Every structure is written in structure tokens, then in C-alpha cells.
Amino acid sequence: MARSSFASYPLSFAAFSSSPSLSPKYPDSPTIRVSSYHHGYVCSAKRLAVNPVNESKPSDQLLTVPTSSERDVSISIWNWRGYRIRYLSSGKSGPALILIHGFGANSDHWRKNISFLSKTNRVYSIDLIGYGYSEKPNPREFGANSFYTFETWAAQLNEFCADVVKDDAFFICNSIGGVVGLQAAIMEPQICKGIFLLNISLRRLHIKKQPWYGRPFIKSFQSLLRNTEIGKVFYNAVATKESVKSILYQCYHDKSAVTDELVNIILQPGLDPGAAAVFLEFICYSGGPLPEDLLPKVKCPVVVAWGEKDPWEPIELGKAYANFEAVEDFIALPNVGHCPQDEAPDLVNPLIQSFVERHSQGTIVDSP
């Protein structure tokens, strides 16, 4: 997702610390400020009683009540395989849209898109496991088997459609979320109606994209970060508002879009216990699928949109994805960086809506 260094991961170094004292995830108290959609949210839920043994699923339990005149945006918890997963939802009818964030981000990164898209769609924005306010199981608990993989996140996405949405859906994806969406569409092709990719990660640190002579160094560096105190020191060094803002300034072309609200959205979930381990695990994940491996296998229509000013994922490399059969259009977004949905929602929202309408003629579905 960036230059040929570990600083290339979008939003990744901006959002993390291992301090347990500031975690807002699932408090025992009945009220807490959760996030901001240009206004406050007041948590009104009772204490969650999630049983990881019987996997009860309080997927429709409302956790927050918006204090705004904007369209309702509900924040809920879905129990997935015993893990608590946060998601946002809005809209009562129309096609289902699942908004999938990038690495280091979360569902609040779509706050400027949900209200617009939910006027004619059922919109869901989900925190991938390990990110946002979803649970962050320690990767060491899984032994030699990797847990934080695109297959894991794709399974989470497909099962969310089955359990919560109860319908097929369009996947709207940014950055690493695009690889998740593609993987999910291949694993369960009957679920995905179409994929809209915004600056999909090129995965330039993938082991296949490194020269043979550099691969041992990369593996050694990853092991150093993952298995020594150096990783924690590195993580904590960037878990400040100043560091977050600096990283966001790199990937946003319009610096005015880097607000205090955005900085807090990216930083705050990284203060959860376990966030550091997830972060370090992922930056050591240099295998798995590449977008160019997945696109030939996708059966649904795909649109690729790309911010021309993305310093991490150069558009000149991204244009190669226009040549795949599933890709019906490649759209260059002028004067936009790596996160077009947040930096230029007025440009992106109509493009998403047009794509959905084009492939949903005659579809009118009420929410369950």
C-alpha cells in the first residue's frame, strides 16, 4: 500500500498503542461516547452477555442512539464465531451495500458516505476482526496457523451477509478492504452482486514482489518486529495524535480533510488491548493473495476508482487492473489521495450509487 518500506501501509502506523486504560470498546457502564458523525453518539445498551461457547448472536441489539437530525445510523454488535464484531447500519430498503475499510481504519472511516447511500440502499459498515471496535484475539493463540488473513476476513464478510444482512450485497472497498472483498466474492460468489474498489492495495510488500536477495532481510525484519520488544516500541512511538496526523497528511491530498475528528477515529480503536499484536501480525503477513491473482476469478462486475494523488498506491500501477475481464470501468479521481471515500465523498458517493443502480434494476428489498 505504499512505497517499498513498512511505512507504506495506509493508516497503519497512525492508529495504534497498547494502552488498556483508554479502551472504549464494550464498557460495563451503560453510557459512553462512541464516535462522532459531526455529532455525538450516546451509548444506551445494557451490558453485553456474549457467550463464546454457544455463540449467541445479539446482532440486532442497538448499542447507540444518534443525537442528530441526520438519517439514523445504528451501531450494533454481531457475534461471529464467539467474537464481538461492531457494525454500523442505515437504510430500510433497496440493495444491500457492505462498506469495507482498509488496514488501520474502521467502519467510521465511511461516516461521510453512509447517510447519502442509505437514502436508497441498506448500508452496512463493518469493523473487520482485529480492527476498529471489533474484538482483537491474540494471534499467538492460534499457534503456527495464521488467523489474520484475507481468508479469515472474507469468511467474516460472507457470514455477515448470511447472518445479519440476510441477502446478497455489493461490496464497497478501500485499500486492503478491496482484497478482502475480492477474496469473499471468490469464496462465495452467489453472495456478491458487484465490487467497487477504491485505491485497492497493490500489496507491494508481498513476498512475490520482492527481489530474491531482499527476501531474507524482510523476513528477519518482520521476525524482529513480531517477536521482540522492538515491535512494541515501534508501535507505541506512532500511537500519538501528532504521528497519526502526520501519516494522514501523507495519504490525503486535501490536507483540510485531516481533521481532529478523523485523527481520533483512526487513533482511538488502536488504544484497545490487543491492537498492537494485530498490527504487528499483519505487517508480517507478506503472503496470501494479490489483487491480480483474484480478479481473474471474480464473476461479478467490478469498478476500480483511484485517487490520482495517492502517494502509496500509484495510479500508474493501478491502471493495469483495467485490463481484467471483470473490470467494467477504471475511474481516475483528480486531486484525491489514498482514501477517496473520506477525502472526496461528493465525488465518490454518486459513482457508487450509479454502479449499484446499474446492477440492481428492479431490486426493491425491505430490511429484515
N, C-alpha and C positions, 0 to 999 in steps of 0.2 A: 504494500500500500504506500510505498514511498520510495525514497532513494534507497540505494543499496547499503543501508545501515539499519540498526534496530530502531533508530529514531523515526523510521519510515512508517510505523504503524499508526494509522489515523486515530487520533484522540487517545491513543493507548497510554502515553506517558503522562497524560494530563489529569487522570482521574482517580488515582489510587493512593491509598495509605492503609495501614493495618490497624489503625486505632479503633478499639472496640467501643470506646465511650461515646462516640458520636453517631452510632448507627441508628437510622430512623426506620429500620425495615419493618418489623412486626412487633411493636411495643406492647407491653402488657397494659399500659394505661389506655383509656378509651379515646383520648384526643391527642392529635399530633399534626403539625403542619407537614404535608407530604410533598407537595410540589407547587409550582406556580404556572398557571396558564394566563399570565398577565393579571392574575388574581389569586386569592388564597384557596386552598382546599382544607376543609376541616374533617379529620377522620372521625367517623361515627360508629365504627364497628365494635362489636364485642370482641373479646379475646378469642383468637382463632384456636380451635382444638383440632389440629390436623393429625391424624393417626397414620404414621408411615407403614403400619402393618396392614391395615385393611384398606388403605388408600382411599378413604372417603374423600369426596370431591366437592368442596364448597364453592364451586365455580361460579355460582350466581350470587354469592354473598357480596353486597355492596359495602365497600370499605370507606368511601369518602363521599361527601356531598359538596358539589361545587357552590361557591358563594358568588357566582357571576350570572349575568344575564345572557351569556353565550349559550350555545347549544349544550345540552347536558353531556358531560364526559364522565363516565363511571370508572372508578378504579377498583379492580376486583382481584381475587386470588383464586387460582386454579391449582388443584393438587394433581401433579403429574408424577406418577410412579413414586409417590411419597414425598416429593419435593414441592415446595410452595413456589408458584410462578405468578408474578404480577402481570396484569394486562390492563390496558385502557380500552374502553369501547364507547361507541356513539353511533346513533342512527338506528332507525326502526325498520327500514325496508330497503329493497334493492340488492344488488350483488354484494357479496362479502369481500372485503379488502383486508389483507393482513399486512401491516407495516412492520418491516424487519430492519432493525438498527445495525450499525456497524460495530466493530470492535472498540470497546471502551465507552460506548454510548449506551442508551437505553430507550425505552418507549417514549419518554418525554422529549426526545430529540425530534419527534413528529408533532409537537404541540401546535405548530403553525399550519398543519395540514388536516388535522382530524376534523375540525369544525366545517371546513369547506367541503371535504369529501363526504362527510356524513349527511349532507343535505339530500343526497340521492343514493347513498350506499350505506351498508352496515360496515362500520370501520372498527378494526381491532388493531391495537399496537401492543406487541408482546415483548417482555424482557426475556431474552434468551437465558437459559440457566447459566449461572455464574456471573450474570451482569445485572445492572440496574438494581431493583429491589426483589429480584428472584433469589431463591436460595443459592448458596455457593458451596456445594460439597467440596471437601478437600480432595484434590486429585490423588493424593497419596493413598487414600482409602481403597483405590481401585487397583493397587499393585502395579504390575507391568502393563496392564491394559489401560490405554488412554481413554479418558472419559470426555474431555472437552475436544470433540472432533466435529467435523461437519455432518457426519452421520448421526451423531447424538442430537445436534440442534435440528437437523432435518426431521428426525423422528419426533422431536418435541413439536415442531410446526405442524406436521401431518396429524398427530394425535390431538392437537389443539383444535384443528378443523373438525375432527370427528367428535370430540367430546364437548366442546364449547360452542363453536360456530354451527355445527351440525349441517354442514353444507360444503360444497366446493368453493373455491375462493381464488381471487387474484393475489399474487404476491408482489408487494411494492418494496423494493430493497435498496439499501445504501451500503456501499463498500463491501466489507466481509459478509454482510447480510445477503448480498447477491449470490455468493457462493452457497450459502445456506438455502436460499430459495431454489436455486438450480438443482442442488442435491435432493431436496424434498420433492421437486417435480419429477425427478427420475425415479425415486423410490416408490412414490405413489402417484403415478401420472393421472389417475382419474380424479384427483383432488384439485389440481392446479389448472385454472382456466386461462392463465396468462401471467407473464412476469414482466414487470417494469423495473429495469436496473438503472440505478443512479450511481455513476462512478464506481462500478464494481471493482473490488480489489483484484489487481493483477497478480497478487501473491509473488512479488518479485524476490522474496527471500526464500521461496520454495527451493528445496534441495536440488531439484532438476534444473533450476535456472542459475545455479552457481557453478563456476569453473571447478573442475575436478580438484585442482590444487588448493582451493579455498574451503572445500567441504570439511576437512578435519578441523580447521580453525573454527568454523561456525559451530560444529558440534561441541568442541571444547568450551567455547564461549557460552553456549546455551547451558551446558552442564554446570559451568561456574555460576551462572545466574540462578539456576534452578536448585542447586544442591548446597550452596554456601550462603553465608550471611551477606555476601556481596549483593545478592539479588534483593534482599530486603532493604539494604542501604540504598541501592539504586531506586527501588520503588518509592521509598519514603522521601527521597530527595526531590521527586517530581510531584509529590502529593501536597502541593500548595496552590493557593489561588493564583499566585504570580506565575508558576510554571504552567498551570492549566491555560491561563490566558495567553502565554507565550506560544504554546502549541497550537491553540486555536487561531492565533494570528497567522501562523504559518499556512494553515489549510483553508482559511476563509479569505477570499479576495476582498470582500467588503468588510473592512475592519469594524464598521459600525454595528455589524450583526453580532459581534462578540461582546455581549452584554454581561453584566453581573449575574443575571438570571441564567444565561447559558452556562457560564462558568460553574455555578452551583449545581446545575442539572448534571453536568459531567462529573464534577468532583464528589458530590455528596454520597452517591452509592458506593464509591470506592473507599469510603471510610468504614464500610461493613467489615466485620471479622471474616476472613477468608478471601477477601478481594485480592490481596497480594498474591496468594498461592495460585489463584485462577489466572491472574495476569502473567505470572512467571511461567506457568504451564503453557499458555498459548504462545508466548514468544519463542518457546522451544518447540513449537509444532510446525515443522518445516516440511512435513509430508502431506498426505491427503490429496484431494482433487484440486485441479486447476480449472479455471473457467473454460479454457479451451478444450479440456477433457470432457466437460459436462455438456456444453452447448450442443454438440452433435447428437446427443442422446435425448434432448428435450423435444417433446412432441407438441407443446402448446406454443402460442405466439409469444414473441419476446420483443420488447423495445429497449434499446440501450440509449440512455441520455448521459451526457458527460459535460461537466463544467470545464470550460476551456482553460481556466486558470488554476487547475489542480496541480500543485507542485509535487504531490506524492504519486499520483497515477496519471502520467502524461497522456493527454488526449491522442497524441500521435500513435501511441501504442494501443490505446483503446479502440481506435478506428478499425483495427483488424477484426474486431468482433462483428462488424457489419457484414462480413462475408459468410457467416454461418446461415444455413438454410432457415433456421427457426427465427432469426432476427429479421423482423419486417421493417424496422426503421432504426437509424442511428441519428440522434439529435444532439448537435453541439449547442451548449448553453453558454452564451458570451458573458464574459466578465463575472464568472462564477467559479468557486473553488471546489473543494472535495465533498462538501455536504450541501448540494443544491436545494434539498427539501427545506432546509433551515435558513440558508442564506438568501434564497430567491424563491419563496413559496408562491408568489404571484405568477412567476414564470412556470413553476413545476406543477402546481395543482391543476391548472387546466389541461396540461399534457396528460397527466394521469387520468383525469376524468374522461378525456377524449378516447384514450386507449381502452378504458373499461367499457364505455358506451359502444365502442366499435365491435366489441366481442361479447356484448350482453344484450343484444337486441331482443326485446320481448321478454326479458327476465324481470319478474316482479316477485320478490320473496319477502315475506314478513319475518321479523326476527322471532325465534322460538320463545 
